[in-house]
């Protein structure tokens, strides 16, 4: 979820006993906006999970005022990655001054605090299932999508980042076939009354009505197009969903456990539209097309109806594996298959201007990208 301001937590020295400050670097200057000799004022960060099987970590990039990125330190999550692509969206998310990362290699999730001294690991807890690939957070409640066990499971998170299982919160995904659901993303609607989960494997979108922090049973809906994948909500609460096989985007109204199509499967005329982000003003959506090394742009009207603006709004130097907008929505970042991050300036008319690719520590195309 997008949060404009980042609060500073208690000093890192108070939490050394339960976590670790892993790497204090130029990245730590971001909160104070210091000007660094290497070029420009740090105005924020981009965070990328490495998903390494030997130990998952977060690569920190300084985000400079002129739009460039500079690779900084890596911070261990305390869990293990899968060592291969998660084929998901939402594997790393930010809520205020906390980052939440899935560790698909050992079925855990981690919290890390954004502080003046860099990232501080706060907690590591069970995901409540197997192979967690996506996570969503709202008002102290966390739900994790466990692709392997085909479930969602809840936790509570304190302001300090400590995690505690939400009792009796595990819910099974719907099953419309004997094959795997290959679920890709879980997210709360903006009003918190609905959880949405996309299934790549059986052309299904699940909705869960949420009452008192608890998701009720899954209600299955047939996706407008094939292979529903990444999605995001606009500011009016419309769900904008990418469709990988169709390389298209659809929009929906999600209320409680109901789902109604607004714009059905509108093609971007590219290949494998997988990851999707929506600007905070709700006007534009961008899809990253993994198989055609391109980004497409859509206009969203006040009723959630879609119009394709540019089939190729920008190109990438390699297949994309995730996407995130900066907190001010002035930059779009795309994770590439080699672990580098490509950056694009976002114009007021929704146009994209290519800036540069920045290489970090990640070596595989695993999903997981967030910003502050």
ROFI-237412 format. One record per residue (C-alpha): residue in three letters; x, y, z negated. Coordinates in steps of 0.05 Angstrom, whole numbers, padded with zeros to 5 digits, always signed. Layout:
AlaXYZ...
This chain:
Unk+00000+00000+00000Unk+00024+00070+00013Unk+00042+00114-00046Unk+00068+00184-00034Unk+00104+00194-00100Unk+00153+00149-00136Unk+00157+00155-00212Unk+00223+00143-00247Unk+00221+00088-00299Unk+00260+00084-00364Unk+00336+00084-00356Unk+00365+00020-00330Unk+00406+00008-00393Unk+00341-00009-00429Unk+00328-00069-00385Unk+00396-00100-00375Unk+00375-00156-00422Unk+00318-00178-00378Unk+00343-00159-00309Unk+00404-00134-00274Unk+00426-00071-00239Unk+00457-00100-00178Unk+00498-00049-00140Unk+00496+00025-00154Unk+00513+00060-00090Unk+00499+00123-00050Unk+00428+00097-00049Unk+00421+00118-00122Unk+00427+00192-00102Unk+00361+00190-00065Unk+00318+00211-00124Unk+00358+00275-00134Unk+00364+00289-00060Unk+00439+00300-00064Unk+00475+00316+00000Unk+00526+00262+00015Unk+00591+00272+00052Unk+00576+00216+00101Unk+00522+00258+00134Unk+00456+00288+00111Unk+00408+00290+00053Unk+00379+00225+00028Unk+00303+00231+00028Unk+00283+00159+00015Unk+00301+00087+00030Unk+00284+00028+00073Unk+00285-00041+00039Unk+00295-00107+00075Unk+00295-00177+00046Unk+00351-00223+00068Unk+00310-00287+00055Unk+00375-00325+00046Unk+00366-00396+00022Unk+00425-00390-00027Unk+00394-00329-00059Unk+00344-00279-00034Unk+00364-00206-00038Unk+00342-00137-00016Unk+00385-00096+00031Unk+00378-00022+00014Unk+00385+00030+00069Unk+00391+00105+00054Unk+00340+00144+00095Unk+00371+00211+00116Unk+00334+00275+00130Unk+00354+00273+00204Unk+00321+00205+00212Unk+00383+00162+00210Unk+00393+00102+00165Unk+00456+00083+00128Unk+00465+00012+00099Unk+00478+00011+00024Unk+00480-00045-00027Unk+00443-00111-00031Unk+00405-00128-00095Unk+00390-00200-00115Unk+00316-00216-00126Unk+00332-00274-00173Unk+00297-00324-00127Unk+00314-00363-00064Unk+00294-00348+00006Unk+00270-00396+00059Unk+00330-00387+00105Unk+00283-00379+00165Unk+00229-00332+00187Unk+00169-00326+00141Unk+00124-00312+00202Unk+00084-00265+00158Unk+00070-00193+00140Unk+00074-00165+00069Unk+00132-00207+00044Unk+00160-00144+00012Unk+00115-00088-00012Unk+00121-00025-00055Unk+00071+00000-00106Unk+00094+00065-00139Unk+00163+00053-00167Unk+00161-00022-00162Unk+00181-00069-00105Unk+00149-00138-00100Unk+00185-00193-00061Unk+00166-00264-00045Unk+00218-00319-00053Unk+00193-00373-00007Unk+00251-00420-00023Unk+00233-00431-00096Unk+00159-00410-00099Unk+00169-00347-00139Unk+00158-00273-00134Unk+00203-00217-00160Unk+00193-00146-00184Unk+00247-00094-00178Unk+00243-00022-00203Unk+00266+00038-00162Unk+00306+00081-00210Unk+00357+00138-00208Unk+00410+00084-00216Unk+00388+00040-00158Unk+00343-00021-00157Unk+00335-00058-00223Unk+00307-00128-00224Unk+00250-00132-00275Unk+00220-00201-00271Unk+00214-00266-00232Unk+00152-00309-00238Unk+00117-00368-00206Unk+00076-00351-00144Unk+00022-00400-00167Unk+00031-00444-00105Unk+00081-00465-00053Unk+00118-00423+00000Unk+00094-00353-00017Unk+00097-00309+00045Unk+00056-00246+00030Unk+00037-00204-00030Unk-00012-00148-00046Unk-00017-00102-00107Unk-00071-00057-00134Unk-00078-00025-00202Unk-00037-00075-00239Unk-00065-00136-00204Unk-00023-00177-00156Unk-00046-00231-00108Unk+00003-00277-00072Unk-00011-00316-00008Unk+00019-00385-00014Unk+00024-00411+00057Unk+00048-00481+00038Unk-00008-00496-00012Unk-00059-00455+00029Unk-00080-00415-00032Unk-00080-00345-00061Unk-00062-00336-00134Unk-00064-00276-00181Unk-00017-00244-00231Unk-00019-00182-00274Unk+00039-00133-00273Unk+00056-00084-00328Unk+00079-00013-00313Unk+00149-00037-00330Unk+00146-00093-00278Unk+00134-00154-00322Unk+00091-00208-00289Unk+00040-00253-00322Unk-00003-00305-00288Unk-00077-00287-00282Unk-00111-00347-00312Unk-00157-00388-00266Unk-00144-00342-00207Unk-00120-00392-00155Unk-00167-00398-00096Unk-00163-00444-00035Unk-00164-00415+00035Unk-00220-00438+00081Unk-00206-00497+00126Unk-00239-00499+00194Unk-00195-00555+00222Unk-00148-00610+00200Unk-00088-00569+00222Unk-00049-00520+00179Unk-00079-00451+00168Unk-00010-00420+00177Unk-00035-00360+00138Unk+00003-00295+00151Unk-00020-00239+00105Unk-00061-00222+00044Unk-00082-00151+00027Unk-00132-00113-00017Unk-00181-00067+00018Unk-00172+00006-00004Unk-00231+00002-00052Unk-00204-00062-00082Unk-00270-00100-00072Unk-00244-00146-00018Unk-00183-00190-00006Unk-00169-00207+00067Unk-00125-00265+00091Unk-00108-00278+00164Unk-00097-00349+00190Unk-00052-00357+00250Unk-00066-00432+00256Unk-00142-00435+00263Unk-00166-00367+00289Unk-00196-00349+00222Unk-00199-00289+00176Unk-00218-00303+00104Unk-00252-00252+00059Unk-00256-00257-00016Unk-00302-00213-00056Unk-00264-00185-00116Unk-00300-00172-00182Unk-00264-00155-00246Unk-00194-00170-00218Unk-00216-00239-00195Unk-00224-00262-00123Unk-00285-00306-00111Unk-00288-00363-00061Unk-00262-00355+00010Unk-00313-00339+00065Unk-00287-00356+00135Unk-00299-00313+00196Unk-00278-00328+00267Unk-00227-00278+00291Unk-00245-00237+00352Unk-00181-00259+00386Unk-00131-00316+00379Unk-00078-00319+00325Unk-00097-00263+00277Unk-00031-00242+00245Unk-00012-00176+00212Unk-00062-00123+00191Unk-00071-00058+00155Unk-00129-00015+00132Unk-00142+00056+00156Unk-00160+00109+00105Unk-00235+00095+00115Unk-00226+00022+00098Unk-00229-00009+00168Unk-00186-00070+00177Unk-00141-00065+00239Unk-00115-00135+00257Unk-00063-00157+00308Unk-00072-00221+00349Unk-00007-00255+00369Unk-00028-00303+00424Unk-00077-00253+00454Unk-00027-00196+00444Unk-00085-00153+00424Unk-00115-00114+00366Unk-00185-00118+00336Unk-00219-00075+00283Unk-00269-00096+00229Unk-00311-00072+00171Unk-00295-00113+00109Unk-00343-00107+00051Unk-00342-00157-00005Unk-00339-00224+00029Unk-00370-00198+00094Unk-00333-00181+00158Unk-00363-00146+00219Unk-00327-00133+00285Unk-00321-00062+00309Unk-00274-00066+00369Unk-00263-00137+00394Unk-00194-00160+00418Unk-00166-00100+00456Unk-00104-00123+00494Unk-00039-00085+00492Unk-00016-00119+00557Unk+00048-00142+00523Unk+00068-00208+00491Unk+00059-00231+00418Unk+00031-00172+00380Unk+00049-00194+00309Unk+00063-00139+00259Unk+00018-00079+00252Unk+00020-00014+00212Unk-00029+00044+00207Unk-00011+00117+00194Unk-00037+00147+00128Unk-00083+00195+00165Unk-00115+00134+00197Unk-00107+00160+00268Unk-00056+00112+00297Unk-00038+00038+00294Unk+00027+00008+00320Unk+00038-00064+00338Unk+00106-00096+00345Unk+00106-00145+00404Unk+00157-00199+00387Unk+00161-00232+00455Unk+00164-00169+00498Unk+00211-00128+00455Unk+00162-00070+00453Unk+00117-00029+00408Unk+00046-00010+00429Unk+00003+00047+00401Unk-00071+00051+00389Unk-00116+00109+00369Unk-00168+00096+00314Unk-00231+00139+00312Unk-00271+00156+00250Unk-00315+00095+00261Unk-00257+00047+00266Unk-00262+00040+00342Unk-00196+00029+00378Unk-00167+00057+00442Unk-00100+00035+00472Unk-00056+00097+00477Unk+00009+00067+00503Unk+00021-00005+00522Unk+00095+00010+00513Unk+00102+00068+00464Unk+00175+00047+00453Unk+00221-00012+00465Unk+00264-00052+00417Unk+00333-00080+00429Unk+00309-00148+00406Unk+00248-00184+00383Unk+00215-00150+00323Unk+00202-00187+00258Unk+00166-00135+00215Unk+00148-00061+00211Unk+00138-00005+00160Unk+00124+00069+00162Unk+00162+00118+00119Unk+00124+00148+00060Unk+00115+00213+00098Unk+00095+00176+00161Unk+00148+00213+00201Unk+00187+00150+00217Unk+00170+00080+00240Unk+00219+00025+00223Unk+00221-00043+00257Unk+00261-00102+00232Unk+00297-00138+00289Unk+00313-00212+00298Unk+00386-00201+00279Unk+00368-00167+00214Unk+00381-00096+00239Unk+00329-00042+00229Unk+00308+00002+00288Unk+00280+00071+00273Unk+00232+00115+00313Unk+00208+00186+00301Unk+00132+00191+00299Unk+00103+00251+00336Unk+00039+00287+00316Unk+00007+00258+00378Unk+00027+00187+00357Unk+00085+00184+00406Unk+00149+00148+00387Unk+00220+00172+00399Unk+00275+00120+00394Unk+00331+00138+00345Unk+00379+00081+00329Unk+00389+00010+00304Unk+00424+00002+00237Unk+00456-00064+00217Unk+00451-00090+00146Unk+00467-00154+00110Unk+00407-00194+00135Unk+00426-00245+00187Unk+00360-00279+00205Unk+00294-00253+00229Unk+00254-00264+00165Unk+00196-00217+00151Unk+00201-00166+00095Unk+00206-00090+00103Unk+00185-00033+00058Unk+00200+00041+00048Unk+00197+00097-00002
